[in-house]
Amino acid sequence: MAIVNVLAPTQPAVKQLIWGQAAPCGRATAGSVGYTSVGADPAGALPCPCACGSIRARLAKSYATTLVHASTNPYNAIPLMAENGSDDFGPSCEEHGRRYGIDRGGSYLLPIDGTERERLDVMHTMLKTARDSNAKLLHAPTTSLEPGTVALTGRRPRVMDLACGTGIWLLEMAETYPHAEFHGYDINRMAPLHLLPNIEIHCPVDIEQPWTGIPRDWDIIHLQLGLGAVKDWGSIYSRVRKHLKPGTGWFEGVEIDWQPRSNDGTLRPDSKLVRWWNEIAMRYQWLGYPINYSNTTAQALEKAKFREIQSREYMIPLSGWNTRSNRLHRSGIWCNIAMSAGVDRNFGLEAMSLRPITRVGPWPVEHIRRFCREAMAEASDSNIHAYFKLHYYYEKESFGRLQSYPEANREFRS
């Protein structure tokens, strides 16, 4: 599955999705290539002839209304980068048909090609869908970003996005708060070359090295999906706190606990999906970039001298199986898209797996891809009620205590 930009003469830019991948069982469906259109079922939402119960057939209506994203957002009008890695945003190399960065000795374990950029943008939409309706982009208070702040302080509010990726979070924040300054820092350039005037991208910047030249007194610092790319979280948290505006600056961290789980036993311990997680978690740990979520995050933040720490947890189903709420249902659909993009329906798992498994093992590449396909088939099975956990921490440099929100955890109950 690929995301393309289509400029219609009578409507704003429309981001659409090409359909045509196989059903969860791996069988292709006849006549399954086409484009979605507003208010219409996807052309590829045909039932698979076997008994797999294709999620795309069952959820055609949901996909039609959820995936077609119309917006006046200028980001939609920016062409996506070439899939073959010809978009030269920095030093890179090709491994196993994917494009990877070589800064920091090539230790960043995920691809940086066009396919990965598309996946990260879908992940961004998934994260917005999964969280509360009044906190789509940020849980931390945004009072410092309001228009009146400039008159009171004499300067524009400043927001830093660490490991900014494609820059899509920065772009949506910059549109929402046009009078604020937004700066993204990352080891590899994945953001488009032309964004809004109040956005600046700084690359290559290794956020685990001393922050030489990075100014202090930020109103908000944001870090999203750093697991698997950070060695020393304690050092990161300490630098973040020192660079926030004293007393009023906020930090927000957003991480997914990638360990798949189920509450009703439908995800068996010997399943391919569980084995996939065990295999990659071991390899990321061995390479020094743990991808497993730590339950001691709050303690690490306290050790970095954050004192007003608030946290939230959300469920992200791995498919649209959870219909208890529209939010859970839609976030599950988006998660399935992010993890199953590509002709083989496994680009999400493949992106997380190829480099670490080939470096520690190694397995043959085709073995890895087949393994990811099998794990993704289980993730797409509506009879397997698997989910990830989504964690938000937001805190500022002031005395307080850890606060949690038990009501946010009710969705984890069977």
C-alpha positions as CSV (number, residue, x, y, z in Angstrom):
1,M,0.0,0.0,0.0
2,A,1.3,3.4,-0.9
3,I,0.1,6.9,-0.1
4,V,0.0,9.3,-3.0
5,N,-1.0,12.9,-3.3
6,V,-3.8,13.7,-5.7
7,L,-4.6,17.3,-6.5
8,A,-8.3,17.5,-7.6
9,P,-9.3,20.7,-9.5
10,T,-12.5,21.2,-7.6
11,Q,-11.4,20.3,-4.0
12,P,-8.4,20.6,-1.7
13,A,-5.5,18.2,-1.9
14,V,-6.7,14.7,-1.0
15,K,-4.4,12.1,0.5
16,Q,-5.6,8.8,-0.8
17,L,-4.5,5.2,-0.4
18,I,-3.9,2.7,-3.1
19,W,-5.6,-0.6,-2.5
20,G,-4.5,-3.9,-3.9
21,Q,-2.6,-5.9,-1.4
22,A,-3.4,-9.5,-0.5
23,A,-6.0,-10.5,2.1
24,P,-4.7,-11.5,5.6
25,C,-4.3,-15.1,4.4
26,G,-1.9,-14.0,1.7
27,R,-4.2,-14.6,-1.3
28,A,-4.7,-11.8,-3.7
29,T,-8.2,-10.8,-4.5
30,A,-9.4,-10.2,-8.1
31,G,-9.9,-6.7,-9.2
32,S,-8.5,-5.3,-6.0
33,V,-6.5,-2.3,-7.4
34,G,-8.0,1.1,-7.3
35,Y,-8.3,4.4,-5.4
36,T,-10.6,5.2,-2.6
37,S,-12.9,8.2,-3.0
38,V,-14.8,10.3,-0.5
39,G,-18.0,8.5,0.5
40,A,-17.2,5.4,-1.5
41,D,-16.1,2.0,-0.5
42,P,-12.4,1.1,-1.4
43,A,-12.2,-0.6,-4.8
44,G,-10.1,-3.3,-3.2
45,A,-12.5,-4.2,-0.4
46,L,-13.5,-7.5,-2.0
47,P,-14.0,-10.7,0.1
48,C,-11.2,-13.2,0.1
49,P,-12.4,-16.5,-1.5
50,C,-11.0,-18.4,1.5
51,A,-12.3,-18.3,5.1
52,C,-9.9,-15.8,6.5
53,G,-12.6,-13.1,6.9
54,S,-10.6,-10.3,5.2
55,I,-10.5,-7.3,7.4
56,R,-10.6,-5.1,4.4
57,A,-13.9,-6.6,3.3
58,R,-15.5,-6.5,6.8
59,L,-14.4,-3.0,7.5
60,A,-14.9,-1.4,4.1
61,K,-17.2,1.3,5.4
62,S,-14.8,2.2,8.2
63,Y,-11.9,2.4,5.8
64,A,-13.8,4.5,3.3
65,T,-14.6,7.1,6.0
66,T,-11.4,6.8,8.0
67,L,-8.6,6.7,5.4
68,V,-9.7,9.3,3.0
69,H,-8.2,12.5,4.5
70,A,-9.1,15.8,2.8
71,S,-7.4,18.9,4.1
72,T,-6.2,22.3,3.0
73,N,-2.9,21.4,4.8
74,P,-0.1,22.4,2.5
75,Y,1.8,19.3,3.5
76,N,-0.6,17.2,1.3
77,A,0.5,19.2,-1.7
78,I,4.2,18.3,-1.2
79,P,5.2,15.3,-3.4
80,L,6.4,12.3,-1.5
81,M,10.0,11.3,-1.9
82,A,11.2,8.6,-4.3
83,E,10.8,5.1,-3.1
84,N,14.3,4.1,-4.4
85,G,16.1,6.4,-2.1
86,S,17.1,8.9,-4.8
87,D,15.9,11.8,-2.5
88,D,19.2,12.9,-1.2
89,F,18.6,14.4,2.2
90,G,21.9,13.1,3.6
91,P,24.3,10.2,3.6
92,S,22.6,6.9,3.1
93,C,23.1,3.4,1.9
94,E,20.9,0.6,0.5
95,E,20.4,-2.6,2.4
96,H,18.1,-5.4,1.4
97,G,16.1,-3.1,-0.9
98,R,15.6,-0.4,1.7
99,R,17.4,2.9,2.2
100,Y,19.2,3.5,5.6
101,G,21.0,6.4,7.1
102,I,24.8,6.1,7.8
103,D,25.2,8.9,10.3
104,R,26.2,7.8,13.8
105,G,27.9,4.8,12.2
106,G,24.6,3.6,10.7
107,S,23.3,2.7,14.2
108,Y,19.8,4.0,13.5
109,L,18.1,0.7,12.8
110,L,15.0,1.8,10.8
111,P,14.9,2.8,7.1
112,I,14.7,6.4,6.0
113,D,13.2,5.8,2.5
114,G,9.9,7.0,1.1
115,T,8.1,3.9,2.2
116,E,9.2,4.5,5.8
117,R,8.1,8.2,5.6
118,E,4.7,7.1,4.6
119,R,4.5,4.7,7.5
120,L,5.6,7.3,10.0
121,D,2.9,9.7,8.7
122,V,0.2,7.0,9.1
123,M,1.6,6.3,12.6
124,H,1.1,10.0,13.4
125,T,-2.5,9.7,12.5
126,M,-2.9,6.6,14.5
127,L,-1.5,8.3,17.6
128,K,-3.9,11.2,17.2
129,T,-6.8,8.8,16.8
130,A,-5.8,6.8,19.8
131,R,-5.7,9.7,22.3
132,D,-8.4,11.8,23.8
133,S,-10.3,14.1,21.4
134,N,-9.1,17.2,23.3
135,A,-5.5,16.3,23.1
136,K,-4.8,15.2,19.6
137,L,-1.4,16.8,19.2
138,L,-0.3,17.5,22.8
139,H,-1.4,16.5,26.4
140,A,0.9,19.1,28.0
141,P,-0.7,22.5,28.6
142,T,-0.4,24.9,25.7
143,T,-1.1,28.2,27.5
144,S,2.5,29.4,26.7
145,L,1.7,29.1,23.0
146,E,-1.4,31.3,23.0
147,P,-1.3,34.5,21.0
148,G,-1.1,36.8,24.0
149,T,2.2,35.3,25.2
150,V,4.2,37.3,22.6
151,A,2.9,40.6,24.0
152,L,3.6,39.5,27.6
153,T,7.1,38.1,27.1
154,G,8.4,40.1,24.2
155,R,9.4,36.9,22.2
156,R,7.7,34.2,20.3
157,P,7.1,30.9,22.1
158,R,9.5,28.1,21.0
159,V,8.8,24.4,20.6
160,M,11.4,21.7,20.0
161,D,10.6,18.3,18.5
162,L,13.3,15.7,19.2
163,A,13.7,13.0,16.6
164,C,11.2,14.9,14.4
165,G,11.1,12.3,11.6
166,T,8.9,13.5,8.7
167,G,8.1,16.7,10.5
168,I,4.3,16.1,10.3
169,W,3.8,16.8,14.1
170,L,5.7,20.0,13.7
171,L,3.7,21.0,10.7
172,E,0.3,20.5,12.4
173,M,1.5,22.3,15.5
174,A,2.9,25.2,13.5
175,E,-0.5,25.6,11.7
176,T,-2.3,25.6,15.0
177,Y,0.1,28.1,16.6
178,P,1.4,30.2,13.7
179,H,2.9,32.9,16.0
180,A,5.2,30.3,17.7
181,E,8.6,29.0,16.5
182,F,9.1,25.3,15.8
183,H,12.4,23.5,15.6
184,G,13.0,19.8,14.7
185,Y,16.2,17.9,15.4
186,D,17.1,14.5,14.0
187,I,20.0,12.4,13.0
188,N,18.6,11.9,9.4
189,R,16.6,14.3,7.3
190,M,13.2,12.8,6.5
191,A,11.1,16.0,6.5
192,P,10.3,17.8,3.2
193,L,12.7,20.5,2.2
194,H,9.9,23.2,2.2
195,L,7.6,23.5,5.2
196,L,6.0,26.5,6.9
197,P,8.0,29.7,7.6
198,N,7.9,29.2,11.4
199,I,9.4,25.7,11.1
200,E,13.2,25.0,11.0
201,I,14.7,21.5,10.7
202,H,18.2,20.8,12.0
203,C,20.0,17.7,10.6
204,P,22.1,15.8,11.2
205,V,21.9,16.2,15.0
206,D,22.6,13.3,17.3
207,I,20.5,14.1,20.4
208,E,22.6,11.6,22.5
209,Q,25.7,13.8,22.0
210,P,26.2,17.0,23.9
211,W,23.7,19.6,22.8
212,T,26.3,22.1,21.7
213,G,24.7,25.1,20.0
214,I,21.1,24.2,21.0
215,P,19.6,27.1,22.8
216,R,17.8,26.9,26.2
217,D,14.5,28.2,27.6
218,W,12.1,26.2,25.4
219,D,8.4,26.4,26.2
220,I,7.7,22.8,25.1
221,I,10.0,19.9,24.1
222,H,8.4,16.9,22.4
223,L,9.8,13.5,21.8
224,Q,7.8,10.8,20.0
225,L,8.6,7.2,19.3
226,G,12.2,7.2,20.4
227,L,12.3,3.5,21.6
228,G,14.8,1.6,19.5
229,A,16.8,4.7,18.7
230,V,18.0,5.9,22.2
231,K,20.7,4.3,24.3
232,D,20.6,6.4,27.4
233,W,17.2,7.8,28.3
234,G,18.4,9.2,31.6
235,S,20.8,11.5,29.8
236,I,18.1,12.6,27.3
237,Y,15.7,13.5,30.1
238,S,18.4,15.4,32.0
239,R,19.3,17.5,28.9
240,V,15.6,18.1,28.2
241,R,15.0,19.5,31.7
242,K,18.0,21.8,31.5
243,H,16.8,23.2,28.2
244,L,13.2,23.9,29.3
245,K,12.2,27.4,30.4
246,P,12.6,27.2,34.2
247,G,9.3,26.7,36.1
248,T,7.0,26.9,33.1
249,G,8.5,24.7,30.3
250,W,6.9,21.4,29.6
251,F,8.3,18.1,28.2
252,E,6.0,15.5,26.6
253,G,7.2,12.0,25.7
254,V,5.1,9.6,23.5
255,E,6.1,5.9,23.3
256,I,4.5,2.7,22.2
257,D,5.0,-0.5,24.2
258,W,5.5,-2.8,21.2
259,Q,5.0,-6.0,23.1
260,P,1.7,-7.5,21.7
261,R,-0.7,-8.8,24.3
262,S,-4.3,-9.8,24.7
263,N,-6.6,-10.0,27.7
264,D,-8.7,-13.0,26.6
265,G,-6.0,-15.5,25.6
266,T,-6.7,-15.1,21.9
267,L,-3.0,-14.2,21.3
268,R,-1.2,-17.5,22.2
269,P,2.3,-17.4,23.7
270,D,3.6,-19.5,20.8
271,S,2.1,-17.3,18.1
272,K,4.2,-15.9,15.3
273,L,3.4,-12.3,16.5
274,V,4.7,-13.0,20.0
275,R,7.8,-14.7,18.5
276,W,8.4,-11.7,16.2
277,W,8.4,-9.4,19.3
278,N,10.8,-11.7,21.2
279,E,13.2,-11.9,18.3
280,I,13.4,-8.1,17.7
281,A,13.4,-7.1,21.4
282,M,16.4,-9.3,22.0
283,R,18.3,-7.9,19.0
284,Y,17.6,-4.2,19.8
285,Q,18.8,-4.9,23.3
286,W,21.9,-6.6,22.1
287,L,22.7,-3.7,19.8
288,G,22.4,-1.2,22.6
289,Y,19.1,0.5,21.5
290,P,16.3,-1.2,23.6
291,I,12.9,-1.1,22.0
292,N,11.1,-2.5,25.0
293,Y,9.1,0.0,27.1
294,S,10.4,0.5,30.6
295,N,8.0,0.6,33.5
296,T,10.5,2.8,35.3
297,T,10.1,5.7,33.0
298,A,8.5,7.8,35.8
299,Q,11.5,7.1,38.1
300,A,13.9,8.0,35.3
301,L,12.1,11.4,34.9
302,E,12.2,12.0,38.7
303,K,15.9,11.2,38.7
304,A,16.4,13.8,36.0
305,K,14.7,16.2,38.5
306,F,11.3,16.5,36.9
307,R,8.8,16.9,39.7
308,E,5.4,17.4,38.1
309,I,4.9,14.1,36.2
310,Q,1.6,13.1,34.7
311,S,1.0,10.0,32.6
312,R,-1.7,8.4,30.5
313,E,-2.0,5.0,28.9
314,Y,-4.2,4.1,25.9
315,M,-4.9,0.9,24.0
316,I,-4.0,0.5,20.4
317,P,-5.7,-2.6,18.9
318,L,-3.7,-4.2,16.1
319,S,-6.7,-4.2,13.8
320,G,-10.3,-3.0,13.9
321,W,-11.5,-5.8,16.2
322,N,-12.3,-3.5,19.2
323,T,-15.7,-1.9,18.5
324,R,-16.4,-0.8,22.1
325,S,-15.7,2.8,21.0
326,N,-15.1,4.6,17.7
327,R,-11.7,5.8,19.0
328,L,-10.5,2.2,19.6
329,H,-11.9,0.9,16.4
330,R,-10.4,3.7,14.3
331,S,-7.0,3.6,16.0
332,G,-6.9,-0.2,15.4
333,I,-7.6,0.3,11.7
334,W,-4.8,2.9,11.4
335,C,-2.4,0.6,13.4
336,N,-3.1,-2.2,11.0
337,I,-2.4,0.1,8.0
338,A,0.8,1.3,9.5
339,M,2.1,-2.2,10.2
340,S,0.9,-3.8,7.0
341,A,1.8,-1.3,4.3
342,G,3.4,-2.5,1.1
343,V,2.9,-5.2,-1.5
344,D,3.7,-7.9,1.0
345,R,1.6,-6.3,3.7
346,N,4.5,-6.3,6.2
347,F,6.4,-3.1,5.6
348,G,5.8,-2.0,9.2
349,L,7.1,-5.1,10.8
350,E,9.8,-5.3,8.1
351,A,11.0,-1.8,8.8
352,M,11.5,-2.7,12.5
353,S,13.0,-6.0,11.8
354,L,15.4,-6.1,8.8
355,R,18.4,-4.3,10.0
356,P,18.5,-5.6,13.6
357,I,17.9,-9.2,12.6
358,T,20.4,-9.2,9.8
359,R,23.0,-7.7,12.1
360,V,22.4,-10.1,15.0
361,G,21.8,-13.6,13.7
362,P,21.8,-13.4,10.9
363,W,18.7,-14.8,9.2
364,P,18.3,-14.8,5.4
365,V,16.4,-11.7,4.3
366,E,13.6,-13.7,2.6
367,H,13.2,-15.7,5.9
368,I,12.7,-12.4,7.8
369,R,10.2,-11.1,5.3
370,R,8.2,-14.4,5.4
371,F,8.3,-14.3,9.2
372,C,7.0,-10.8,9.2
373,R,4.2,-11.7,6.8
374,E,3.1,-14.6,9.0
375,A,3.2,-12.3,12.1
376,M,1.2,-9.6,10.3
377,A,-1.4,-12.2,9.3
378,E,-2.0,-12.9,12.9
379,A,-2.2,-9.2,13.8
380,S,-4.8,-8.7,11.1
381,D,-7.0,-11.6,12.3
382,S,-10.1,-10.2,14.0
383,N,-10.3,-13.3,16.1
384,I,-7.0,-12.4,17.8
385,H,-7.6,-9.5,20.1
386,A,-4.1,-8.2,20.3
387,Y,-3.1,-4.7,21.2
388,F,-0.2,-2.4,22.0
389,K,0.0,0.1,24.9
390,L,0.5,3.8,24.1
391,H,2.2,5.8,26.9
392,Y,2.2,9.6,27.4
393,Y,4.3,11.4,30.0
394,Y,4.3,15.1,30.3
395,E,6.0,17.0,33.0
396,K,7.6,20.4,33.9
397,E,10.5,21.5,36.1
398,S,8.5,22.3,39.3
399,F,7.9,20.5,42.6
400,G,5.1,18.0,42.6
401,R,4.3,14.3,42.5
402,L,3.5,11.6,40.0
403,Q,-0.1,11.7,38.8
404,S,-1.9,8.9,36.9
405,Y,-5.3,8.6,35.4
406,P,-6.9,5.2,36.2
407,E,-9.9,6.0,34.1
408,A,-7.7,5.9,31.0
409,N,-6.8,2.3,31.8
410,R,-10.3,0.9,31.8
411,E,-10.0,0.1,28.1
412,F,-7.3,-2.6,29.0
413,R,-9.9,-4.6,30.9
414,S,-11.5,-7.5,29.2
